[in-house]
């Protein structure tokens, strides 16, 4: 079904919510319980040594509860803290929660997981420790998706980049808004390495035309494209969870993607239209048949 535009009085922005409020919005009312909450004082041991103010939850919220009466864990990265970067503590919280969800399933408890990506990737101040934590997240997603679908949501405004974009690619399904961006390298990194003539990080229409939620949906890298509305995003997540595990995970289709990329002549300047042609996918009817809204 198509998502109809909402009036200002009907609109309840998901993007404007902080990480903890996003988790509450997705879980059934009254079921939210936070694991390793700020009162546990699990701060990064490395930021303070470098003169960086820490945050008591290290920028990651782990909420356990229910979605439509079924056990679920919702993991949210706070984009307002250090650009949503992941270090040792925050990464361990996400990986540990996913590992516990997988153990639940092995013990007969069908715990599902939703990951809210709002991240630039690894936290540079923690370097290798952050990379190790992100690798553990990748492994935990692959483990859990054997039992239950793992849903990723990229809402905005930070987007999803770096090693966590790989985590997003490992999810069973991805949901994105118009405000979302998804890419391995961030715009500033590309400009720094390749020059402003190749990629102008200040050209917002250009950036969104290649890595924005709508483009990623039309190239098949995102499964549902929704408007920035809390109720709409929740209903989309519920619909994808009800759909169950996909027959083939996106990350298992690497041969298809390599074949499509090999058909592109890199001497030709890419455009958003060319990118869609290269991926050559048509999945809109499949998403509609699952009852998932999109714009």
N, C-alpha and C positions, 0 to 999 in steps of 0.2 A: 504494500500500500504506500502511496505517496504521502509524505509529511507535509501538511498544509501550513503555510506561514501563520505564526501566532501574532496576535496584537500585543501591544506593550503591556496591557493589563493582564494578559494571559501568560506572558513570558516570565520564566523563572530560571535565570541563567545558571548553568552548571559551571561555566568557566570562571565566574566571579566567586565561587565558593572556595574556601580553603580545603586542604586535604582532608581534614577530619570531618568537615561538613559534607564533603563528597561521599565519604564512606558511609556516613549516616543516611544520606539520601538514597543509596543503593540497597542498603539492608532493610529488612522488614522493620517497621516501627517497634521500638521497645526491645529489639534483640541485640543491639550493638554492645559489644564488650571489647575494650581495647586491650591488646596484649603489649606488654612493655611500654606502658604509657609514660608521659613526661615525668610523673612522680617517681619513676624508677631511676631517673637521672642517668640514663644511658647515653652519655655524650661522647663525641669523638675524642679520643685521647691525643689526637694529632693536631687538631685545629688550634687549640689553645697555645701549644708550643710555638706556633707560627704567628701568634698575635691575632687570630681570628676568633670572633665571638662564637661560642658553641650554642646549640639548641638542644633542649632536654630530650627530644625524641629523635634527634639527628636528622630531622626532615623527612621521616618516614612514619606513616600511621598504619598500624596493623589492626584491622577490625574483624572480630569473629562474631557471627550471628547467623541469620537465616535470610534467604531470598526465596520468596513464594513458599515459605514453610520448609525449605530444604537447607541443610547446613552449608554454610559458605564462609569464605574468608575473603575480605576485600583489602587490598594493599594499595596505599596511595602515597605518591611522592609529592612533597611540598615544593612547588616550583619557586616560591618566594624565598626559600632558604638556600643560599649558595647555588642559585640557578637550577635547583633540583638535582644537583650532582650527587653521586653516590660514593660513599666511603665505606670503611670497614664495618661500622656499626649498622648504618642504614641498610647496606647490602645484606648483612647477616640476618637482619630482621625479616627481609623479604624472602631470602632463600630458606631460612628456618621455617617460616610459616608455610611455604609451599611444600617443604619436606614433611611437615606435620600433616598437611592435607593429604599427601600421598599415602602416608602411614594410616590415616583414618580410613581411606579407601581399601587398603589391604586388610584392615580389621573390620570391614563391612559397613563403615560409615561413609556415605557418598558425599563427602565435602567437595564443593566446587570452588574455584578461585577466580577473582576479577582483579586485574592489575590496572591501576590508573597511572598512566605514564605522563609525567610532567618533568622532563629531565634532559639535561645536556650531556648525560653520560657520566663517565668516571670523574670523581673529584680530584683535580690535579694535585691538591695538597697531600693526598694520600696515595696517589699513583698506583704502584703495584698491588697494594692491599685492596684498593678499590676495584682494580681489574680482576683480582682473584675472587672478590665477592660477586662481581657481575657474572663471572664464569660459573660460579655456584648457582646463581639464579637461572642461567641457561639450562644447566643440568637438571635443576629442580622442576622447571617447566616441562621439559621433555619427559621426566618421570611421571609427573601428575597427569599429563594429557593422555597417558595410556588408559586412565580410568574415567576422567571427567574432562569436558571442554574447559580450556583456560581462556578467559575472555580478556582482551586488552582494550582499554579505552584511551584515546588521545584526544583531549578536548582543547587545550590551549591554556595559556598563551605562550608557554615556553616551547612546547613541541616535544619531540622525542628524537634524540640523536645519540651518536656514539655507540658504545657497546649495548646500551639499552634499546637501541633500534633493532639490534639483533634479537634481543629478548622479545620485542614486539613481534618480529617476524616468526618467532617460534610459537606464538600464541595460536590457539585453534581458530579463533576469530578475532578480528580487529574492528573497532568502532571509531569513527572520526567525525569531527565537526568541520565546518568551513574554516574555523579559526585554527585548526590543528595543522601541524607540519610533521613530516616523518622523513628522516634521511640519515644516512650513516655519518656523513660529515656535515657540521653546521656551516651556515653561510659564511661566517667570519673566517673559519678555518680554510674553506675553499679559496676565498679571496686572498688570504695570506699566502697560500701555497701556489696558487695559479695566477694571481693578479686580478685587478679589478675589471680588466677587459673581458676576462673569462666569467667572472661571477661577482656582481656588485651586491654586497651584503646589505646595502641601504635601499635597494630597489625592491620594495615589498611586493608589488604586483608580480614582478618577475619571479621572485622566490616562491610565492604561493602558487604560481602557475605550474611550477615543477614539483614542489614538495608538499603542497597544501592538501587538505583532506579530500577535496573534490577530485583533484587529479589522481591521488592515490587510489581512490575508489574506482575511477574509470580505467585504471591500469590493473585492477584486480589485486592490489596489495592491501586493500582495506575491504571488508565485507559489508559494512553498513555505513552510510553517510547520512548523518542526522543533524538537525539544527541544534543550536545551543539552548536546549531546554531540559531541565532536570527530569521531568516526567517522561519526556520522549527518550532520553538516554536510558533511563531505568527500564522502560518497556522494551527497548531494543535489546538490552542485556538479558532481560528475562526471556525474550523470544529466542535468542541465540543459545542460552542455557537449555531451553526446552528442546532445541533442535538436536542436542547431543553432539557427540564427537563427529567431526567430519570424516567422510570415507577416506580421504587422503589429506594429510596435513600439508599446508602450504610449503613448509620447509622441505618436505619430501619430494616436491615437484621441481627440484633444482635442475634436473636435466632439461625440462621444458624451458625454464628461464634462461639457461645457458644457450640453448638453441636459438631463442628469440634474440638475445643480445648479440650472438655471433652473426646474425643476419643484418646488423646495423653497420653502415659504413661510417666510421668515426671521423672521416674527413668532412662529412656534412654537418653543419651546425645544427644541433638539436633544437627542436621547438616542442612545446607541449603536445601539439598534434602529432608530431613524429613519434614522440614517446608512446602515445596511445596506440599508434599503428604498430610499433615494435612489439608491444606486449600483446596486442591483438586478442583481447579477451572480451567475452560477453557473458557476464554473470548476473546481470540485473534481474532477469527472470527468476534465477535460482533464489536470490535474496527475497524477491517479492513472494515467492511461493512459501517461504518460511514465515511470512507475516511480519517481516522486519521493515520498519519505516525508513525511508531515505528521502532526500530532497531531489 
